[in-house]
């Protein structure tokens, strides 16, 4: 079993024993199982999933870091939401705003649009989870 802890600046979202965790890292999805090698990685906005006794739970995380060491996974993230906590209309509005900002700065260097692209990724992940996909 893995001890999973998910923390945001506002609250401790989850502290539970789980069978596995899948996190969205900047280098792709990472699956973490019992006795996994120690790892520290930056998170990108996306869907984090974990399984407990065959049941899979999901939530959206908005960047941050993940660390696994000695069967303990710590996720430090700016925000974490379950599907029931997501305001789908606010997520759609955030996506529309980010898309407009990216269109307006299409000729800008990619480094200058990183924050907007992360906002778009977060909005898309929220919409995807709320829609049950």
N, CA and C of each residue as an Amber inpcrd file, in Angstrom:
protein
   399
   0.8360000  -1.1940000   0.0000000   0.0000000   0.0000000   0.0000000
   0.8790000   1.2550000   0.0000000   0.3250000   2.3070000  -0.5440000
   0.9980000   3.5920000  -0.6290000   0.2120000   4.5890000   0.2160000
   0.9120000   5.3980000   0.9790000   0.2720000   6.4840000   1.7220000
   0.2680000   7.7160000   0.8260000  -0.9220000   8.1430000   0.3820000
  -1.0630000   9.2770000  -0.5300000  -1.5610000  10.4900000   0.2410000
  -0.8360000  11.5850000   0.0910000  -1.2150000  12.8420000   0.7150000
  -1.2580000  13.9170000  -0.3660000  -2.4010000  14.5980000  -0.4840000
  -2.5600000  15.6800000  -1.4550000  -2.8750000  16.9500000  -0.6710000
  -2.0150000  17.9550000  -0.8550000  -2.1310000  19.1880000  -0.0800000
  -2.1190000  20.3990000  -1.0100000  -3.0170000  21.3570000  -0.7350000
  -3.0270000  22.6440000  -1.4220000  -2.7070000  23.7150000  -0.3800000
  -2.4840000  24.9430000  -0.8030000  -2.2320000  25.9910000   0.1870000
  -3.4020000  26.1930000   1.1630000  -4.6190000  25.8460000   0.7540000
  -5.7970000  26.0510000   1.5950000  -6.1350000  24.8890000   2.5050000
  -5.8160000  23.6430000   2.0620000  -6.2950000  22.4920000   2.8500000
  -5.5710000  21.2110000   2.4770000  -5.7330000  20.2120000   3.3560000
  -5.2840000  18.8630000   3.0470000  -6.4630000  18.1870000   2.3590000
  -6.2870000  17.8800000   1.0920000  -7.3740000  17.3490000   0.2710000
  -7.5890000  15.8670000   0.5310000  -6.4980000  15.1250000   0.6920000
  -6.5980000  13.6800000   0.8580000  -5.4130000  13.1640000   1.6600000
  -5.6840000  12.2090000   2.5120000  -4.6450000  11.4800000   3.2310000
  -5.1750000  10.0630000   3.3830000  -4.7240000   9.1600000   2.5100000
  -5.3100000   7.8220000   2.4710000  -4.2940000   6.7890000   1.9900000
  -4.5690000   5.5300000   2.3220000  -3.7840000   4.4210000   1.7870000
  -4.4110000   3.9940000   0.4740000  -3.5700000   3.8920000  -0.5640000
  -4.0510000   3.5440000  -1.8970000  -3.1690000   2.4470000  -2.4890000
  -3.6570000   1.8230000  -3.5530000  -2.8940000   0.7640000  -4.2270000
  -1.9370000   1.3240000  -5.2690000  -2.3600000   2.4030000  -5.9790000
  -1.5170000   3.0060000  -7.0060000  -1.9500000   4.4490000  -7.2250000
  -1.0450000   5.2200000  -7.8240000  -1.3070000   6.6270000  -8.1150000
  -0.7780000   6.9140000  -9.5120000  -1.5190000   7.6700000 -10.3000000
  -1.0520000   8.1420000 -11.6020000  -1.1290000   9.6650000 -11.5810000
   0.0050000  10.3140000 -11.8610000   0.0760000  11.7670000 -11.7940000
   0.4990000  12.3530000 -13.1400000  -0.0110000  13.5440000 -13.4730000
   0.3860000  14.2100000 -14.7160000   1.6580000  15.0330000 -14.4920000
   2.8000000  14.5250000 -14.9150000   4.0520000  15.2540000 -14.7380000
   4.3990000  16.0060000 -16.0200000   5.3580000  16.9000000 -15.9250000
   5.7480000  17.6680000 -17.1060000   6.3460000  16.7820000 -18.1930000
   6.8050000  15.5930000 -17.8320000   7.3790000  14.6830000 -18.8310000
   6.4140000  13.5640000 -19.2220000   5.1450000  13.6730000 -18.8130000
   4.1430000  12.6610000 -19.1450000   3.5260000  12.0740000 -17.8950000
   2.5560000  11.1870000 -18.0730000   1.9170000  10.5480000 -16.9270000
   2.8880000   9.5850000 -16.2630000   2.8750000   9.5710000 -14.9200000
   3.7320000   8.6640000 -14.1620000   2.8610000   7.7950000 -13.2700000
   3.0150000   6.4890000 -13.4100000   2.3030000   5.5420000 -12.5660000
   3.1920000   5.1330000 -11.4090000   2.6840000   5.2650000 -10.1970000
   3.4470000   4.9490000  -8.9990000   2.7970000   3.7820000  -8.2730000
   3.5790000   2.7440000  -8.0450000   3.1140000   1.5430000  -7.3600000
   3.9200000   1.3350000  -6.0880000   3.4810000   0.4090000  -5.2680000
   4.2000000   0.0750000  -4.0480000   5.6540000  -0.2660000  -4.3770000
   6.5670000   0.1970000  -3.5350000   8.0160000  -0.0230000  -3.6620000
   8.6260000   0.6330000  -4.8990000   7.9730000   1.6410000  -5.4330000
   8.5150000   2.4020000  -6.5640000   9.7770000   3.1160000  -6.0940000
  10.7080000   3.3150000  -6.9980000  11.9310000   4.0550000  -6.6780000
  11.5650000   5.4750000  -6.2490000  12.4080000   6.0640000  -5.4320000
  12.1870000   7.4410000  -5.0040000  12.1790000   8.3550000  -6.2180000
  11.2830000   9.3380000  -6.1950000  11.1570000  10.2550000  -7.3220000
  10.6190000  11.6010000  -6.8390000  11.0730000  12.6570000  -7.4720000
  10.5190000  13.9960000  -7.2940000  10.3070000  14.5440000  -8.6990000
   9.1280000  15.0910000  -8.9580000   8.8370000  15.5910000 -10.2980000
   7.8860000  16.7790000 -10.2190000   7.9960000  17.6590000 -11.1910000
   7.0500000  18.7640000 -11.3270000   5.7680000  18.2340000 -11.9630000
   4.6410000  18.7280000 -11.4880000   3.3460000  18.3670000 -12.0460000
   2.9210000  19.4060000 -13.0640000   2.1590000  18.9510000 -14.0480000
   1.4970000  19.8890000 -14.9510000   0.0050000  19.7840000 -14.6690000
  -0.7760000  20.7760000 -15.0460000  -2.2160000  20.6770000 -14.8410000
  -2.7690000  19.4520000 -15.5610000  -3.6000000  18.6890000 -14.8560000
  -4.1740000  17.4910000 -15.4490000  -4.9310000  16.6680000 -14.4280000
  -5.2150000  15.4390000 -14.7960000  -6.0130000  14.5560000 -13.9470000
  -5.1050000  13.5870000 -13.2110000  -5.2130000  13.6030000 -11.8890000
  -4.5280000  12.6550000 -11.0200000  -5.5310000  11.5530000 -10.6970000
  -5.0910000  10.2980000 -10.7710000  -5.9890000   9.2080000 -10.4000000
  -5.2950000   8.2900000  -9.4070000  -6.1010000   7.6460000  -8.5780000
  -5.5560000   6.6860000  -7.6150000  -6.5740000   5.5670000  -7.4370000
  -6.0690000   4.3900000  -7.1300000  -6.9660000   3.2500000  -6.9640000
  -6.8960000   2.7360000  -5.5280000  -8.0750000   2.3580000  -5.0400000
  -8.2130000   1.7810000  -3.7150000  -9.1080000   0.5570000  -3.8620000
  -8.5500000  -0.6220000  -3.6380000  -9.3160000  -1.8710000  -3.6990000
 -10.1280000  -1.9950000  -4.9800000  -9.5080000  -1.6840000  -6.1020000
 -10.1460000  -1.8440000  -7.3950000 -10.9830000  -0.6650000  -7.8550000
 -11.2510000   0.2820000  -6.9850000 -12.0280000   1.4650000  -7.3420000
 -11.0720000   2.6050000  -7.6840000 -11.3240000   3.2660000  -8.8220000
 -10.4550000   4.3610000  -9.2610000 -11.1360000   5.6940000  -8.9720000
 -10.4160000   6.5720000  -8.3090000 -10.8880000   7.9230000  -8.0180000
 -10.0180000   8.9000000  -8.7930000 -10.6160000  10.0280000  -9.1910000
  -9.8790000  11.0190000  -9.9860000 -10.1090000  12.4190000  -9.4410000
  -9.1070000  13.2640000  -9.6510000  -9.2470000  14.6780000  -9.3600000
  -8.3260000  15.4770000 -10.2640000  -8.6490000  16.7420000 -10.4400000
  -7.8340000  17.6400000 -11.2500000  -6.8460000  18.3420000 -10.3390000
  -5.5890000  18.3580000 -10.7510000  -4.5680000  19.1240000 -10.0400000
  -4.0410000  20.2020000 -10.9890000  -3.6280000  21.3200000 -10.3940000
  -3.1680000  22.4460000 -11.2110000  -1.7040000  22.7280000 -10.9280000
  -0.8370000  21.9170000 -11.4630000   0.5910000  22.1210000 -11.2790000
   1.0380000  21.8010000  -9.8730000   2.3400000  21.9560000  -9.6350000
   2.8950000  21.6670000  -8.3240000   4.0090000  20.6480000  -8.4200000
   4.1210000  19.8360000  -7.3630000   5.1790000  18.8300000  -7.2930000
   4.6520000  17.5430000  -6.6960000   5.2940000  16.4310000  -7.0640000
   5.0050000  15.1370000  -6.4700000   6.3210000  14.5310000  -6.0080000
   6.2660000  13.8920000  -4.8530000   7.4310000  13.1850000  -4.3290000
   6.9820000  11.8210000  -3.8500000   7.7570000  10.7890000  -4.2110000
   7.5160000   9.4430000  -3.6880000   8.7850000   8.9610000  -3.0350000
   8.6380000   8.4840000  -1.8040000   9.7640000   7.9610000  -1.0520000
   9.2280000   7.0030000   0.0170000   9.7620000   5.8050000   0.0780000
   9.3640000   4.8090000   1.0840000   7.8500000   4.5860000   1.1250000
   7.2360000   4.3820000  -0.0490000   5.8100000   4.1170000  -0.1840000
   4.9260000   5.2510000   0.3320000   5.4410000   6.4620000   0.3090000
   4.6630000   7.6480000   0.6480000   4.7090000   8.5910000  -0.5440000
   3.5440000   8.9810000  -1.0150000   3.4460000   9.9240000  -2.1280000
   2.8640000  11.2230000  -1.5910000   3.6100000  12.3020000  -1.7750000
   3.1500000  13.6310000  -1.3670000   2.9430000  14.4640000  -2.6210000
   1.7510000  15.0080000  -2.7560000   1.4220000  15.8850000  -3.8710000
   1.1670000  17.2720000  -3.2990000   1.9880000  18.2260000  -3.7150000
   1.8080000  19.6240000  -3.3260000   1.3620000  20.3630000  -4.5790000
   0.1480000  20.8820000  -4.5540000  -0.4300000  21.4800000  -5.7480000
  -1.1580000  22.7820000  -5.4220000  -1.2750000  23.6450000  -6.4180000
  -1.9760000  24.9120000  -6.2250000  -3.4570000  24.6980000  -5.9440000
  -4.0530000  23.7000000  -6.6100000  -5.4570000  23.3710000  -6.3680000
  -5.7150000  21.9180000  -6.7510000  -6.7310000  21.3490000  -6.1190000
  -7.1500000  19.9770000  -6.4200000  -8.6660000  19.9170000  -6.2640000
  -9.3350000  19.3850000  -7.2880000 -10.7900000  19.3270000  -7.2790000
 -11.2760000  17.9700000  -7.7640000 -12.3180000  17.4700000  -7.1220000
 -12.9920000  16.2770000  -7.6190000 -14.0360000  16.7280000  -8.6370000
 -14.6050000  15.7850000  -9.3690000 -15.5910000  16.1150000 -10.4000000
 -16.7780000  16.8820000  -9.8170000 -17.2080000  16.5280000  -8.6040000
 -18.3730000  17.1880000  -8.0080000 -18.0710000  18.6120000  -7.5430000
 -16.7930000  18.9470000  -7.3610000 -16.4100000  20.2850000  -6.9090000
 -16.2100000  21.2690000  -8.0660000 -16.1920000  20.7820000  -9.2800000
 -15.8870000  21.6210000 -10.4430000 -17.1070000  22.4040000 -10.8890000
 -16.9140000  23.7010000 -11.0810000 -17.9340000  24.5700000 -11.6750000
 -17.6690000  24.5570000 -13.1860000 -18.4650000  23.7840000 -13.9080000
 -18.2230000  23.5700000 -15.3350000 -18.3150000  24.8740000 -16.1220000
 -19.2160000  25.7600000 -15.7560000 -19.3570000  27.0240000 -16.4870000
 -18.1260000  27.9100000 -16.2720000 -17.6010000  27.9270000 -15.0470000
 -16.3880000  28.6990000 -14.7680000 -15.2000000  28.1090000 -15.5270000
 -15.1440000  26.7870000 -15.6250000 -14.0580000  26.1320000 -16.3610000
 -14.1440000  26.4700000 -17.8510000 -15.3420000  26.4770000 -18.4010000
 -15.5110000  26.8290000 -19.8140000 -15.1310000  28.2860000 -20.0560000
 -15.4830000  29.1690000 -19.1300000 -15.1260000  30.5840000 -19.2650000
 -13.6110000  30.7620000 -19.1860000 -12.9620000  30.0130000 -18.2850000
 -11.5020000  30.0860000 -18.1710000 -10.8330000  29.5810000 -19.4480000
 -11.4000000  28.5230000 -20.0300000 -10.8490000  27.9950000 -21.2860000
 -10.9840000  29.0350000 -22.4030000 -12.1450000  29.6530000 -22.4900000
 -12.3790000  30.6540000 -23.5350000 -11.4190000  31.8430000 -23.3790000
 -11.2340000  32.3040000 -22.1520000 -10.3120000  33.4170000 -21.8940000
  -8.8860000  33.0480000 -22.2960000  -8.4380000  31.8540000 -21.9090000
  -7.0780000  31.4130000 -22.2380000  -6.9030000  31.2730000 -23.7500000
  -7.9040000  30.7400000 -24.4270000  -7.8130000  30.5910000 -25.8810000
  -7.7070000  31.9480000 -26.5700000  -8.4760000  32.9300000 -26.0950000
  -8.4140000  34.2810000 -26.6720000  -7.0400000  34.9080000 -26.4350000
  -6.5020000  34.7380000 -25.2200000  -5.1740000  35.2840000 -24.9130000
  -4.1000000  34.6440000 -25.7930000  -4.2000000  33.3250000 -26.0020000
  -3.2200000  32.6420000 -26.8530000  -3.3410000  33.0990000 -28.3030000
  -4.5640000  33.2890000 -28.7740000  -4.7620000  33.7570000 -30.1560000
  -4.1930000  35.1620000 -30.3330000  -4.3590000  35.9940000 -29.3120000
  -3.8610000  37.3690000 -29.3980000  -2.3370000  37.4330000 -29.3420000
  -1.7240000  36.4190000 -28.7570000  -0.2560000  36.4220000 -28.6300000
   0.3720000  35.3140000 -29.4730000  -0.2520000  35.0080000 -30.5870000
   0.2120000  33.9130000 -31.4470000   1.6320000  34.1140000 -31.9510000
   2.0420000  35.3490000 -32.1100000   3.3900000  35.5960000 -32.6280000
   4.4240000  35.7630000 -31.5110000   3.9980000  35.6250000 -30.2610000
   4.9250000  35.7650000 -29.1250000   5.7730000  34.5090000 -28.9620000
   6.9000000  34.6770000 -28.2920000   7.7540000  33.5310000 -27.9850000
   6.9890000  32.5710000 -27.0760000   7.2110000  31.2820000 -27.2570000
   6.4700000  30.2700000 -26.5130000   6.6530000  30.4200000 -25.0030000
   7.8180000  30.8940000 -24.5790000   8.0690000  31.0700000 -23.1510000
   7.1400000  32.1230000 -22.5480000   6.7260000  33.0960000 -23.3460000
   5.8730000  34.1760000 -22.8630000   4.4130000  33.7470000 -22.7090000
   4.0560000  32.6220000 -23.2810000   2.6670000  32.1510000 -23.1920000
   2.5200000  30.9290000 -22.2800000   3.5710000  30.5900000 -21.5600000
   3.5470000  29.3750000 -20.7370000   2.4360000  29.4000000 -19.6910000
   2.2720000  30.5060000 -18.9970000   1.2450000  30.6040000 -17.9610000
  -0.1450000  30.4470000 -18.5760000  -0.3810000  31.0790000 -19.7030000
  -1.6780000  30.9800000 -20.3700000  -1.9330000  29.5510000 -20.8460000
  -0.8960000  28.9000000 -21.3710000  -1.0640000  27.5100000 -21.8120000
  -1.3780000  26.6010000 -20.6230000  -0.7680000  26.8510000 -19.4640000
  -1.0720000  26.0690000 -18.2680000  -2.5020000  26.3150000 -17.8110000
  -2.9740000  27.5590000 -17.9130000  -4.3620000  27.8650000 -17.5690000
  -5.3180000  27.1350000 -18.5020000  -4.9700000  27.0570000 -19.7830000
  -5.7860000  26.3310000 -20.7540000  -5.7950000  24.8370000 -20.4300000
  -4.6280000  24.2770000 -20.1110000  -4.5490000  22.8600000 -19.7450000
  -5.4060000  22.5680000 -18.5100000  -5.3340000  23.4420000 -17.5130000
  -6.1190000  23.2500000 -16.2850000  -7.6190000  23.3100000 -16.5830000
  -8.0290000  24.2780000 -17.3880000  -9.4490000  24.4010000 -17.7450000
  -9.9230000  23.1670000 -18.5110000  -9.1250000  22.7010000 -19.4610000
  -9.4920000  21.5010000 -20.2240000  -9.5940000  20.2680000 -19.3270000
  -8.6690000  20.1230000 -18.3820000  -8.6980000  18.9790000 -17.4670000
  -9.9480000  19.0410000 -16.5800000 -10.3010000  20.2350000 -16.1160000
 -11.5020000  20.3930000 -15.2850000 -12.7470000  20.0150000 -16.0750000
 -12.8230000  20.4720000 -17.3150000 -13.9750000  20.1610000 -18.1610000
 -14.0480000  18.6610000 -18.4390000 -12.9090000  18.0680000 -18.7410000
 -12.8540000  16.6320000 -19.0290000 -13.3220000  15.8060000 -17.8250000
 -12.8270000  16.1340000 -16.6390000 -13.2120000  15.3720000 -15.4510000
 -14.6850000  15.5750000 -15.1200000 -15.1610000  16.8140000 -15.2200000
 -16.5680000  17.0930000 -14.9150000 -17.5000000  16.3800000 -15.8860000
 -17.0510000  16.1970000 -17.1220000 -17.8590000  15.5120000 -18.1350000
 -17.7970000  13.9910000 -17.9860000 -16.9290000  13.5240000 -17.1070000
 -16.8440000  12.0820000 -16.8480000 -16.0230000  11.3190000 -17.8570000
 -15.1450000  11.9990000 -18.5850000 -14.3470000  11.3290000 -19.6080000
 -13.0200000  10.9040000 -19.0530000
